[in-house]
């Protein structure tokens, strides 16, 4: 990783996927959960790029109201 990118990294975590019938679930790692200040009912936006990079962002409540 480049120095600029590595300076911005807060944490690196890994999780596994749980598949039950049609649902595909993953657990948000504790450090990420706390960093994003997630609460019950919050929404995450998953952005997948062609190169396999995936960004996950907390959706601000005001964005959901629009």
PDB file of N, H, CA, C and O in Angstrom:
ATOM      1  N   UNK A   1       0.839  -1.189   0.000  1.00  0.00           N
ATOM      2  CA  UNK A   1       0.000   0.000   0.000  1.00  0.00           C
ATOM      3  C   UNK A   1       0.879   1.245   0.000  1.00  0.00           C
ATOM      4  O   UNK A   1       1.946   1.267   0.613  1.00  0.00           O
ATOM      5  N   UNK A   2       0.419   2.270  -0.689  1.00  0.00           N
ATOM      6  H   UNK A   2      -0.448   2.252  -1.187  1.00  0.00           H
ATOM      7  CA  UNK A   2       1.157   3.525  -0.691  1.00  0.00           C
ATOM      8  C   UNK A   2       1.083   4.203   0.664  1.00  0.00           C
ATOM      9  O   UNK A   2       0.162   3.958   1.444  1.00  0.00           O
ATOM     10  N   UNK A   3       2.066   5.060   0.941  1.00  0.00           N
ATOM     11  H   UNK A   3       2.814   5.259   0.308  1.00  0.00           H
ATOM     12  CA  UNK A   3       2.102   5.746   2.235  1.00  0.00           C
ATOM     13  C   UNK A   3       0.865   6.588   2.481  1.00  0.00           C
ATOM     14  O   UNK A   3       0.358   6.632   3.603  1.00  0.00           O
ATOM     15  N   UNK A   4       0.367   7.262   1.440  1.00  0.00           N
ATOM     16  H   UNK A   4       0.778   7.227   0.529  1.00  0.00           H
ATOM     17  CA  UNK A   4      -0.811   8.114   1.604  1.00  0.00           C
ATOM     18  C   UNK A   4      -2.017   7.277   2.012  1.00  0.00           C
ATOM     19  O   UNK A   4      -2.766   7.669   2.907  1.00  0.00           O
ATOM     20  N   UNK A   5      -2.212   6.138   1.371  1.00  0.00           N
ATOM     21  H   UNK A   5      -1.603   5.820   0.644  1.00  0.00           H
ATOM     22  CA  UNK A   5      -3.344   5.271   1.701  1.00  0.00           C
ATOM     23  C   UNK A   5      -3.161   4.680   3.092  1.00  0.00           C
ATOM     24  O   UNK A   5      -4.102   4.678   3.885  1.00  0.00           O
ATOM     25  N   UNK A   6      -1.971   4.180   3.405  1.00  0.00           N
ATOM     26  H   UNK A   6      -1.206   4.181   2.761  1.00  0.00           H
ATOM     27  CA  UNK A   6      -1.759   3.544   4.702  1.00  0.00           C
ATOM     28  C   UNK A   6      -1.913   4.538   5.849  1.00  0.00           C
ATOM     29  O   UNK A   6      -2.276   4.137   6.955  1.00  0.00           O
ATOM     30  N   UNK A   7      -1.649   5.820   5.619  1.00  0.00           N
ATOM     31  H   UNK A   7      -1.355   6.146   4.720  1.00  0.00           H
ATOM     32  CA  UNK A   7      -1.844   6.835   6.655  1.00  0.00           C
ATOM     33  C   UNK A   7      -3.320   7.054   6.964  1.00  0.00           C
ATOM     34  O   UNK A   7      -3.656   7.538   8.045  1.00  0.00           O
ATOM     35  N   UNK A   8      -4.203   6.709   6.038  1.00  0.00           N
ATOM     36  H   UNK A   8      -3.930   6.315   5.160  1.00  0.00           H
ATOM     37  CA  UNK A   8      -5.639   6.914   6.219  1.00  0.00           C
ATOM     38  C   UNK A   8      -6.339   5.695   6.814  1.00  0.00           C
ATOM     39  O   UNK A   8      -7.496   5.797   7.221  1.00  0.00           O
ATOM     40  N   UNK A   9      -5.674   4.556   6.875  1.00  0.00           N
ATOM     41  H   UNK A   9      -4.734   4.473   6.544  1.00  0.00           H
ATOM     42  CA  UNK A   9      -6.297   3.324   7.369  1.00  0.00           C
ATOM     43  C   UNK A   9      -6.472   3.401   8.880  1.00  0.00           C
ATOM     44  O   UNK A   9      -5.523   3.678   9.614  1.00  0.00           O
ATOM     45  N   UNK A  10      -7.694   3.153   9.333  1.00  0.00           N
ATOM     46  H   UNK A  10      -8.465   2.928   8.736  1.00  0.00           H
ATOM     47  CA  UNK A  10      -8.001   3.136  10.758  1.00  0.00           C
ATOM     48  C   UNK A  10      -7.832   1.723  11.300  1.00  0.00           C
ATOM     49  O   UNK A  10      -7.283   1.536  12.386  1.00  0.00           O
ATOM     50  N   UNK A  11      -8.299   0.730  10.553  1.00  0.00           N
ATOM     51  H   UNK A  11      -8.745   0.881   9.671  1.00  0.00           H
ATOM     52  CA  UNK A  11      -8.131  -0.666  10.944  1.00  0.00           C
ATOM     53  C   UNK A  11      -8.339  -1.561   9.731  1.00  0.00           C
ATOM     54  O   UNK A  11      -8.953  -1.161   8.742  1.00  0.00           O
ATOM     55  N   UNK A  12      -7.820  -2.767   9.827  1.00  0.00           N
ATOM     56  H   UNK A  12      -7.321  -3.091  10.631  1.00  0.00           H
ATOM     57  CA  UNK A  12      -8.042  -3.794   8.812  1.00  0.00           C
ATOM     58  C   UNK A  12      -8.578  -5.008   9.553  1.00  0.00           C
ATOM     59  O   UNK A  12      -7.915  -5.520  10.455  1.00  0.00           O
ATOM     60  N   UNK A  13      -9.754  -5.472   9.193  1.00  0.00           N
ATOM     61  H   UNK A  13     -10.293  -5.055   8.460  1.00  0.00           H
ATOM     62  CA  UNK A  13     -10.400  -6.601   9.855  1.00  0.00           C
ATOM     63  C   UNK A  13     -10.899  -7.586   8.805  1.00  0.00           C
ATOM     64  O   UNK A  13     -11.094  -7.217   7.647  1.00  0.00           O
ATOM     65  N   UNK A  14     -11.103  -8.816   9.201  1.00  0.00           N
ATOM     66  H   UNK A  14     -10.945  -9.116  10.142  1.00  0.00           H
ATOM     67  CA  UNK A  14     -11.653  -9.837   8.311  1.00  0.00           C
ATOM     68  C   UNK A  14     -12.861 -10.469   8.978  1.00  0.00           C
ATOM     69  O   UNK A  14     -12.894 -10.627  10.198  1.00  0.00           O
ATOM     70  N   UNK A  15     -13.859 -10.830   8.172  1.00  0.00           N
ATOM     71  H   UNK A  15     -13.833 -10.701   7.181  1.00  0.00           H
ATOM     72  CA  UNK A  15     -15.044 -11.515   8.677  1.00  0.00           C
ATOM     73  C   UNK A  15     -15.382 -12.657   7.735  1.00  0.00           C
ATOM     74  O   UNK A  15     -14.854 -12.741   6.626  1.00  0.00           O
ATOM     75  N   UNK A  16     -16.262 -13.529   8.186  1.00  0.00           N
ATOM     76  H   UNK A  16     -16.690 -13.460   9.087  1.00  0.00           H
ATOM     77  CA  UNK A  16     -16.730 -14.611   7.326  1.00  0.00           C
ATOM     78  C   UNK A  16     -18.188 -14.362   6.966  1.00  0.00           C
ATOM     79  O   UNK A  16     -18.870 -13.552   7.595  1.00  0.00           O
ATOM     80  N   UNK A  17     -18.645 -15.061   5.960  1.00  0.00           N
ATOM     81  H   UNK A  17     -18.092 -15.719   5.449  1.00  0.00           H
ATOM     82  CA  UNK A  17     -20.022 -14.935   5.479  1.00  0.00           C
ATOM     83  C   UNK A  17     -20.839 -16.102   6.024  1.00  0.00           C
ATOM     84  O   UNK A  17     -20.370 -17.240   6.041  1.00  0.00           O
ATOM     85  N   UNK A  18     -22.055 -15.820   6.467  1.00  0.00           N
ATOM     86  H   UNK A  18     -22.436 -14.896   6.453  1.00  0.00           H
ATOM     87  CA  UNK A  18     -22.988 -16.851   6.895  1.00  0.00           C
ATOM     88  C   UNK A  18     -24.124 -16.897   5.889  1.00  0.00           C
ATOM     89  O   UNK A  18     -24.764 -15.878   5.631  1.00  0.00           O
ATOM     90  N   UNK A  19     -24.383 -18.074   5.314  1.00  0.00           N
ATOM     91  H   UNK A  19     -23.863 -18.902   5.523  1.00  0.00           H
ATOM     92  CA  UNK A  19     -25.450 -18.215   4.324  1.00  0.00           C
ATOM     93  C   UNK A  19     -26.523 -19.132   4.902  1.00  0.00           C
ATOM     94  O   UNK A  19     -26.262 -20.289   5.230  1.00  0.00           O
ATOM     95  N   UNK A  20     -27.731 -18.592   5.020  1.00  0.00           N
ATOM     96  H   UNK A  20     -27.943 -17.652   4.754  1.00  0.00           H
ATOM     97  CA  UNK A  20     -28.896 -19.376   5.449  1.00  0.00           C
ATOM     98  C   UNK A  20     -30.006 -19.069   4.464  1.00  0.00           C
ATOM     99  O   UNK A  20     -30.470 -17.932   4.377  1.00  0.00           O
ATOM    100  N   UNK A  21     -30.426 -20.066   3.734  1.00  0.00           N
ATOM    101  H   UNK A  21     -30.050 -20.989   3.806  1.00  0.00           H
ATOM    102  CA  UNK A  21     -31.419 -19.933   2.663  1.00  0.00           C
ATOM    103  C   UNK A  21     -31.024 -18.799   1.731  1.00  0.00           C
ATOM    104  O   UNK A  21     -29.916 -18.820   1.195  1.00  0.00           O
ATOM    105  N   UNK A  22     -31.877 -17.819   1.519  1.00  0.00           N
ATOM    106  H   UNK A  22     -32.777 -17.802   1.954  1.00  0.00           H
ATOM    107  CA  UNK A  22     -31.600 -16.753   0.557  1.00  0.00           C
ATOM    108  C   UNK A  22     -30.813 -15.590   1.172  1.00  0.00           C
ATOM    109  O   UNK A  22     -30.429 -14.672   0.448  1.00  0.00           O
ATOM    110  N   UNK A  23     -30.566 -15.602   2.469  1.00  0.00           N
ATOM    111  H   UNK A  23     -30.877 -16.347   3.057  1.00  0.00           H
ATOM    112  CA  UNK A  23     -29.908 -14.472   3.140  1.00  0.00           C
ATOM    113  C   UNK A  23     -28.404 -14.688   3.198  1.00  0.00           C
ATOM    114  O   UNK A  23     -27.934 -15.784   3.503  1.00  0.00           O
ATOM    115  N   UNK A  24     -27.676 -13.658   2.911  1.00  0.00           N
ATOM    116  H   UNK A  24     -28.058 -12.767   2.663  1.00  0.00           H
ATOM    117  CA  UNK A  24     -26.217 -13.675   2.991  1.00  0.00           C
ATOM    118  C   UNK A  24     -25.825 -12.628   4.019  1.00  0.00           C
ATOM    119  O   UNK A  24     -26.090 -11.441   3.829  1.00  0.00           O
ATOM    120  N   UNK A  25     -25.203 -13.053   5.097  1.00  0.00           N
ATOM    121  H   UNK A  25     -24.988 -14.017   5.252  1.00  0.00           H
ATOM    122  CA  UNK A  25     -24.916 -12.125   6.190  1.00  0.00           C
ATOM    123  C   UNK A  25     -23.426 -12.087   6.492  1.00  0.00           C
ATOM    124  O   UNK A  25     -22.706 -13.068   6.309  1.00  0.00           O
ATOM    125  N   UNK A  26     -22.996 -10.946   6.954  1.00  0.00           N
ATOM    126  H   UNK A  26     -23.581 -10.149   7.103  1.00  0.00           H
ATOM    127  CA  UNK A  26     -21.643 -10.792   7.465  1.00  0.00           C
ATOM    128  C   UNK A  26     -21.724  -9.959   8.738  1.00  0.00           C
ATOM    129  O   UNK A  26     -22.686  -9.220   8.948  1.00  0.00           O
ATOM    130  N   UNK A  27     -20.727 -10.083   9.566  1.00  0.00           N
ATOM    131  H   UNK A  27     -19.946 -10.683   9.395  1.00  0.00           H
ATOM    132  CA  UNK A  27     -20.674  -9.330  10.811  1.00  0.00           C
ATOM    133  C   UNK A  27     -19.763  -8.128  10.626  1.00  0.00           C
ATOM    134  O   UNK A  27     -18.674  -8.243  10.063  1.00  0.00           O
ATOM    135  N   UNK A  28     -20.209  -6.990  11.098  1.00  0.00           N
ATOM    136  H   UNK A  28     -21.093  -6.896  11.555  1.00  0.00           H
ATOM    137  CA  UNK A  28     -19.361  -5.797  11.065  1.00  0.00           C
ATOM    138  C   UNK A  28     -18.379  -5.919  12.233  1.00  0.00           C
ATOM    139  O   UNK A  28     -18.799  -6.030  13.385  1.00  0.00           O
ATOM    140  N   UNK A  29     -17.083  -5.899  11.943  1.00  0.00           N
ATOM    141  H   UNK A  29     -16.742  -5.809  11.007  1.00  0.00           H
ATOM    142  CA  UNK A  29     -16.105  -6.016  13.032  1.00  0.00           C
ATOM    143  C   UNK A  29     -16.295  -4.914  14.072  1.00  0.00           C
ATOM    144  O   UNK A  29     -16.670  -3.790  13.737  1.00  0.00           O
ATOM    145  N   UNK A  30     -16.036  -5.242  15.316  1.00  0.00           N
ATOM    146  H   UNK A  30     -15.731  -6.155  15.588  1.00  0.00           H
ATOM    147  CA  UNK A  30     -16.255  -4.324  16.429  1.00  0.00           C
ATOM    148  C   UNK A  30     -15.556  -2.981  16.236  1.00  0.00           C
ATOM    149  O   UNK A  30     -16.157  -1.935  16.479  1.00  0.00           O
ATOM    150  N   UNK A  31     -14.294  -2.996  15.802  1.00  0.00           N
ATOM    151  H   UNK A  31     -13.806  -3.846  15.604  1.00  0.00           H
ATOM    152  CA  UNK A  31     -13.557  -1.738  15.615  1.00  0.00           C
ATOM    153  C   UNK A  31     -14.216  -0.862  14.555  1.00  0.00           C
ATOM    154  O   UNK A  31     -14.278   0.358  14.707  1.00  0.00           O
ATOM    155  N   UNK A  32     -14.708  -1.478  13.484  1.00  0.00           N
ATOM    156  H   UNK A  32     -14.658  -2.469  13.360  1.00  0.00           H
ATOM    157  CA  UNK A  32     -15.377  -0.731  12.413  1.00  0.00           C
ATOM    158  C   UNK A  32     -16.725  -0.216  12.915  1.00  0.00           C
ATOM    159  O   UNK A  32     -17.096   0.928  12.652  1.00  0.00           O
ATOM    160  N   UNK A  33     -17.454  -1.065  13.638  1.00  0.00           N
ATOM    161  H   UNK A  33     -17.153  -1.994  13.851  1.00  0.00           H
ATOM    162  CA  UNK A  33     -18.747  -0.693  14.207  1.00  0.00           C
ATOM    163  C   UNK A  33     -18.604   0.562  15.073  1.00  0.00           C
ATOM    164  O   UNK A  33     -19.391   1.502  14.962  1.00  0.00           O
ATOM    165  N   UNK A  34     -17.600   0.557  15.926  1.00  0.00           N
ATOM    166  H   UNK A  34     -16.961  -0.207  16.017  1.00  0.00           H
ATOM    167  CA  UNK A  34     -17.371   1.704  16.815  1.00  0.00           C
ATOM    168  C   UNK A  34     -16.892   2.918  16.030  1.00  0.00           C
ATOM    169  O   UNK A  34     -17.341   4.035  16.287  1.00  0.00           O
ATOM    170  N   UNK A  35     -15.984   2.715  15.071  1.00  0.00           N
ATOM    171  H   UNK A  35     -15.619   1.808  14.862  1.00  0.00           H
ATOM    172  CA  UNK A  35     -15.456   3.824  14.283  1.00  0.00           C
ATOM    173  C   UNK A  35     -16.570   4.546  13.527  1.00  0.00           C
ATOM    174  O   UNK A  35     -16.585   5.775  13.460  1.00  0.00           O
ATOM    175  N   UNK A  36     -17.508   3.771  12.956  1.00  0.00           N
ATOM    176  H   UNK A  36     -17.496   2.773  13.011  1.00  0.00           H
ATOM    177  CA  UNK A  36     -18.623   4.362  12.213  1.00  0.00           C
ATOM    178  C   UNK A  36     -19.755   4.824  13.124  1.00  0.00           C
ATOM    179  O   UNK A  36     -20.725   5.423  12.658  1.00  0.00           O
ATOM    180  N   UNK A  37     -19.634   4.546  14.427  1.00  0.00           N
ATOM    181  H   UNK A  37     -18.847   4.060  14.806  1.00  0.00           H
ATOM    182  CA  UNK A  37     -20.669   4.888  15.408  1.00  0.00           C
ATOM    183  C   UNK A  37     -22.020   4.320  14.967  1.00  0.00           C
ATOM    184  O   UNK A  37     -23.027   5.028  14.934  1.00  0.00           O
ATOM    185  N   UNK A  38     -22.018   3.023  14.629  1.00  0.00           N
ATOM    186  H   UNK A  38     -21.200   2.448  14.656  1.00  0.00           H
ATOM    187  CA  UNK A  38     -23.243   2.371  14.157  1.00  0.00           C
ATOM    188  C   UNK A  38     -24.193   2.091  15.306  1.00  0.00           C
ATOM    189  O   UNK A  38     -23.785   1.836  16.439  1.00  0.00           O
ATOM    190  N   UNK A  39     -25.473   2.147  14.973  1.00  0.00           N
ATOM    191  H   UNK A  39     -25.804   2.353  14.052  1.00  0.00           H
ATOM    192  CA  UNK A  39     -26.531   1.845  15.935  1.00  0.00           C
ATOM    193  C   UNK A  39     -27.577   0.967  15.254  1.00  0.00           C
ATOM    194  O   UNK A  39     -27.620   0.879  14.027  1.00  0.00           O
ATOM    195  N   UNK A  40     -28.413   0.325  16.052  1.00  0.00           N
ATOM    196  H   UNK A  40     -28.378   0.396  17.049  1.00  0.00           H
ATOM    197  CA  UNK A  40     -29.492  -0.509  15.528  1.00  0.00           C
ATOM    198  C   UNK A  40     -30.302   0.279  14.506  1.00  0.00           C
ATOM    199  O   UNK A  40     -30.719   1.404  14.779  1.00  0.00           O
ATOM    200  N   UNK A  41     -30.524  -0.298  13.343  1.00  0.00           N
ATOM    201  H   UNK A  41     -30.185  -1.212  13.121  1.00  0.00           H
ATOM    202  CA  UNK A  41     -31.338   0.339  12.316  1.00  0.00           C
ATOM    203  C   UNK A  41     -30.562   1.192  11.328  1.00  0.00           C
ATOM    204  O   UNK A  41     -31.127   1.636  10.328  1.00  0.00           O
ATOM    205  N   UNK A  42     -29.261   1.436  11.584  1.00  0.00           N
ATOM    206  H   UNK A  42     -28.802   1.076  12.396  1.00  0.00           H
ATOM    207  CA  UNK A  42     -28.454   2.197  10.625  1.00  0.00           C
ATOM    208  C   UNK A  42     -28.336   1.423   9.314  1.00  0.00           C
ATOM    209  O   UNK A  42     -28.478   0.200   9.289  1.00  0.00           O
ATOM    210  N   UNK A  43     -28.076   2.145   8.234  1.00  0.00           N
ATOM    211  H   UNK A  43     -27.960   3.138   8.254  1.00  0.00           H
ATOM    212  CA  UNK A  43     -27.949   1.547   6.907  1.00  0.00           C
ATOM    213  C   UNK A  43     -26.517   1.695   6.414  1.00  0.00           C
ATOM    214  O   UNK A  43     -25.897   2.748   6.567  1.00  0.00           O
ATOM    215  N   UNK A  44     -25.998   0.613   5.814  1.00  0.00           N
ATOM    216  H   UNK A  44     -26.502  -0.242   5.689  1.00  0.00           H
ATOM    217  CA  UNK A  44     -24.682   0.646   5.187  1.00  0.00           C
ATOM    218  C   UNK A  44     -24.854   0.593   3.678  1.00  0.00           C
ATOM    219  O   UNK A  44     -25.719  -0.121   3.172  1.00  0.00           O
ATOM    220  N   UNK A  45     -24.034   1.345   2.960  1.00  0.00           N
ATOM    221  H   UNK A  45     -23.331   1.926   3.371  1.00  0.00           H
ATOM    222  CA  UNK A  45     -24.033   1.324   1.492  1.00  0.00           C
ATOM    223  C   UNK A  45     -22.774   0.584   1.052  1.00  0.00           C
ATOM    224  O   UNK A  45     -21.665   0.926   1.461  1.00  0.00           O
ATOM    225  N   UNK A  46     -22.960  -0.445   0.206  1.00  0.00           N
ATOM    226  H   UNK A  46     -23.861  -0.723  -0.127  1.00  0.00           H
ATOM    227  CA  UNK A  46     -21.856  -1.246  -0.322  1.00  0.00           C
ATOM    228  C   UNK A  46     -21.600  -0.802  -1.752  1.00  0.00           C
ATOM    229  O   UNK A  46     -22.513  -0.805  -2.577  1.00  0.00           O
ATOM    230  N   UNK A  47     -20.364  -0.419  -2.051  1.00  0.00           N
ATOM    231  H   UNK A  47     -19.622  -0.416  -1.380  1.00  0.00           H
ATOM    232  CA  UNK A  47     -19.984   0.045  -3.385  1.00  0.00           C
ATOM    233  C   UNK A  47     -18.903  -0.898  -3.904  1.00  0.00           C
ATOM    234  O   UNK A  47     -17.787  -0.906  -3.385  1.00  0.00           O
ATOM    235  N   UNK A  48     -19.227  -1.695  -4.928  1.00  0.00           N
ATOM    236  H   UNK A  48     -20.134  -1.688  -5.349  1.00  0.00           H
ATOM    237  CA  UNK A  48     -18.289  -2.674  -5.484  1.00  0.00           C
ATOM    238  C   UNK A  48     -17.736  -2.175  -6.815  1.00  0.00           C
ATOM    239  O   UNK A  48     -18.493  -1.777  -7.700  1.00  0.00           O
ATOM    240  N   UNK A  49     -16.423  -2.201  -6.948  1.00  0.00           N
ATOM    241  H   UNK A  49     -15.808  -2.525  -6.229  1.00  0.00           H
ATOM    242  CA  UNK A  49     -15.759  -1.784  -8.176  1.00  0.00           C
ATOM    243  C   UNK A  49     -15.364  -3.003  -9.008  1.00  0.00           C
ATOM    244  O   UNK A  49     -15.246  -4.109  -8.481  1.00  0.00           O
ATOM    245  N   UNK A  50     -15.163  -2.799 -10.289  1.00  0.00           N
ATOM    246  H   UNK A  50     -15.258  -1.900 -10.717  1.00  0.00           H
ATOM    247  CA  UNK A  50     -14.803  -3.894 -11.194  1.00  0.00           C
ATOM    248  C   UNK A  50     -13.524  -4.607 -10.777  1.00  0.00           C
ATOM    249  O   UNK A  50     -13.367  -5.797 -11.050  1.00  0.00           O
ATOM    250  N   UNK A  51     -12.607  -3.902 -10.122  1.00  0.00           N
ATOM    251  H   UNK A  51     -12.734  -2.935  -9.900  1.00  0.00           H
ATOM    252  CA  UNK A  51     -11.328  -4.516  -9.742  1.00  0.00           C
ATOM    253  C   UNK A  51     -11.423  -5.354  -8.466  1.00  0.00           C
ATOM    254  O   UNK A  51     -10.417  -5.892  -8.005  1.00  0.00           O
ATOM    255  N   UNK A  52     -12.627  -5.470  -7.891  1.00  0.00           N
ATOM    256  H   UNK A  52     -13.445  -5.033  -8.266  1.00  0.00           H
ATOM    257  CA  UNK A  52     -12.823  -6.269  -6.688  1.00  0.00           C
ATOM    258  C   UNK A  52     -12.774  -5.464  -5.397  1.00  0.00           C
ATOM    259  O   UNK A  52     -13.010  -6.005  -4.317  1.00  0.00           O
ATOM    260  N   UNK A  53     -12.472  -4.192  -5.501  1.00  0.00           N
ATOM    261  H   UNK A  53     -12.280  -3.752  -6.379  1.00  0.00           H
ATOM    262  CA  UNK A  53     -12.465  -3.320  -4.328  1.00  0.00           C
ATOM    263  C   UNK A  53     -13.901  -3.056  -3.896  1.00  0.00           C
ATOM    264  O   UNK A  53     -14.768  -2.789  -4.728  1.00  0.00           O
ATOM    265  N   UNK A  54     -14.145  -3.132  -2.595  1.00  0.00           N
ATOM    266  H   UNK A  54     -13.440  -3.349  -1.920  1.00  0.00           H
ATOM    267  CA  UNK A  54     -15.480  -2.851  -2.065  1.00  0.00           C
ATOM    268  C   UNK A  54     -15.348  -1.788  -0.980  1.00  0.00           C
ATOM    269  O   UNK A  54     -14.547  -1.922  -0.055  1.00  0.00           O
ATOM    270  N   UNK A  55     -16.137  -0.744  -1.106  1.00  0.00           N
ATOM    271  H   UNK A  55     -16.787  -0.635  -1.858  1.00  0.00           H
ATOM    272  CA  UNK A  55     -16.208   0.300  -0.092  1.00  0.00           C
ATOM    273  C   UNK A  55     -17.525   0.133   0.653  1.00  0.00           C
ATOM    274  O   UNK A  55     -18.559  -0.161   0.054  1.00  0.00           O
ATOM    275  N   UNK A  56     -17.474   0.323   1.956  1.00  0.00           N
ATOM    276  H   UNK A  56     -16.634   0.562   2.443  1.00  0.00           H
ATOM    277  CA  UNK A  56     -18.678   0.256   2.779  1.00  0.00           C
ATOM    278  C   UNK A  56     -18.768   1.580   3.524  1.00  0.00           C
ATOM    279  O   UNK A  56     -17.829   1.985   4.209  1.00  0.00           O
ATOM    280  N   UNK A  57     -19.914   2.253   3.383  1.00  0.00           N
ATOM    281  H   UNK A  57     -20.677   1.924   2.827  1.00  0.00           H
ATOM    282  CA  UNK A  57     -20.097   3.546   4.035  1.00  0.00           C
ATOM    283  C   UNK A  57     -21.391   3.555   4.830  1.00  0.00           C
ATOM    284  O   UNK A  57     -22.379   2.937   4.432  1.00  0.00           O
ATOM    285  N   UNK A  58     -21.382   4.247   5.935  1.00  0.00           N
ATOM    286  H   UNK A  58     -20.580   4.749   6.258  1.00  0.00           H
ATOM    287  CA  UNK A  58     -22.603   4.476   6.698  1.00  0.00           C
ATOM    288  C   UNK A  58     -23.409   5.523   5.945  1.00  0.00           C
ATOM    289  O   UNK A  58     -22.871   6.557   5.549  1.00  0.00           O
ATOM    290  N   UNK A  59     -24.695   5.260   5.745  1.00  0.00           N
ATOM    291  H   UNK A  59     -25.132   4.420   6.067  1.00  0.00           H
ATOM    292  CA  UNK A  59     -25.563   6.203   5.046  1.00  0.00           C
ATOM    293  C   UNK A  59     -26.129   7.170   6.085  1.00  0.00           C
ATOM    294  O   UNK A  59     -26.811   6.750   7.019  1.00  0.00           O
ATOM    295  N   UNK A  60     -25.848   8.462   5.923  1.00  0.00           N
ATOM    296  H   UNK A  60     -25.294   8.803   5.164  1.00  0.00           H
ATOM    297  CA  UNK A  60     -26.403   9.439   6.865  1.00  0.00           C
ATOM    298  C   UNK A  60     -27.934   9.395   6.851  1.00  0.00           C
ATOM    299  O   UNK A  60     -28.542   9.208   5.797  1.00  0.00           O
ATOM    300  N   UNK A  61     -28.544   9.566   8.007  1.00  0.00           N
ATOM    301  H   UNK A  61     -28.050   9.719   8.863  1.00  0.00           H
ATOM    302  CA  UNK A  61     -30.002   9.491   8.130  1.00  0.00           C
ATOM    303  C   UNK A  61     -30.701  10.452   7.182  1.00  0.00           C
ATOM    304  O   UNK A  61     -31.750  10.113   6.635  1.00  0.00           O
ATOM    305  N   UNK A  62     -30.144  11.649   6.971  1.00  0.00           N
ATOM    306  H   UNK A  62     -29.291  11.924   7.416  1.00  0.00           H
ATOM    307  CA  UNK A  62     -30.799  12.621   6.090  1.00  0.00           C
ATOM    308  C   UNK A  62     -30.824  12.127   4.646  1.00  0.00           C
ATOM    309  O   UNK A  62     -31.730  12.498   3.901  1.00  0.00           O
ATOM    310  N   UNK A  63     -29.859  11.301   4.221  1.00  0.00           N
ATOM    311  H   UNK A  63     -29.122  10.999   4.827  1.00  0.00           H
ATOM    312  CA  UNK A  63     -29.865  10.744   2.864  1.00  0.00           C
ATOM    313  C   UNK A  63     -31.013   9.759   2.680  1.00  0.00           C
ATOM    314  O   UNK A  63     -31.551   9.629   1.580  1.00  0.00           O
ATOM    315  N   UNK A  64     -31.388   9.068   3.747  1.00  0.00           N
ATOM    316  H   UNK A  64     -30.952   9.173   4.640  1.00  0.00           H
ATOM    317  CA  UNK A  64     -32.481   8.100   3.670  1.00  0.00           C
ATOM    318  C   UNK A  64     -33.837   8.788   3.636  1.00  0.00           C
ATOM    319  O   UNK A  64     -34.801   8.226   3.117  1.00  0.00           O
ATOM    320  N   UNK A  65     -33.924   9.991   4.179  1.00  0.00           N
ATOM    321  H   UNK A  65     -33.141  10.447   4.600  1.00  0.00           H
ATOM    322  CA  UNK A  65     -35.189  10.724   4.234  1.00  0.00           C
ATOM    323  C   UNK A  65     -35.574  11.304   2.881  1.00  0.00           C
ATOM    324  O   UNK A  65     -36.745  11.606   2.648  1.00  0.00           O
ATOM    325  N   UNK A  66     -34.593  11.463   1.976  1.00  0.00           N
ATOM    326  H   UNK A  66     -33.642  11.217   2.165  1.00  0.00           H
ATOM    327  CA  UNK A  66     -34.867  12.058   0.652  1.00  0.00           C
ATOM    328  C   UNK A  66     -35.617  11.112  -0.252  1.00  0.00           C
ATOM    329  O   UNK A  66     -35.923  11.460  -1.393  1.00  0.00           O
TER     330      UNK A  66
END
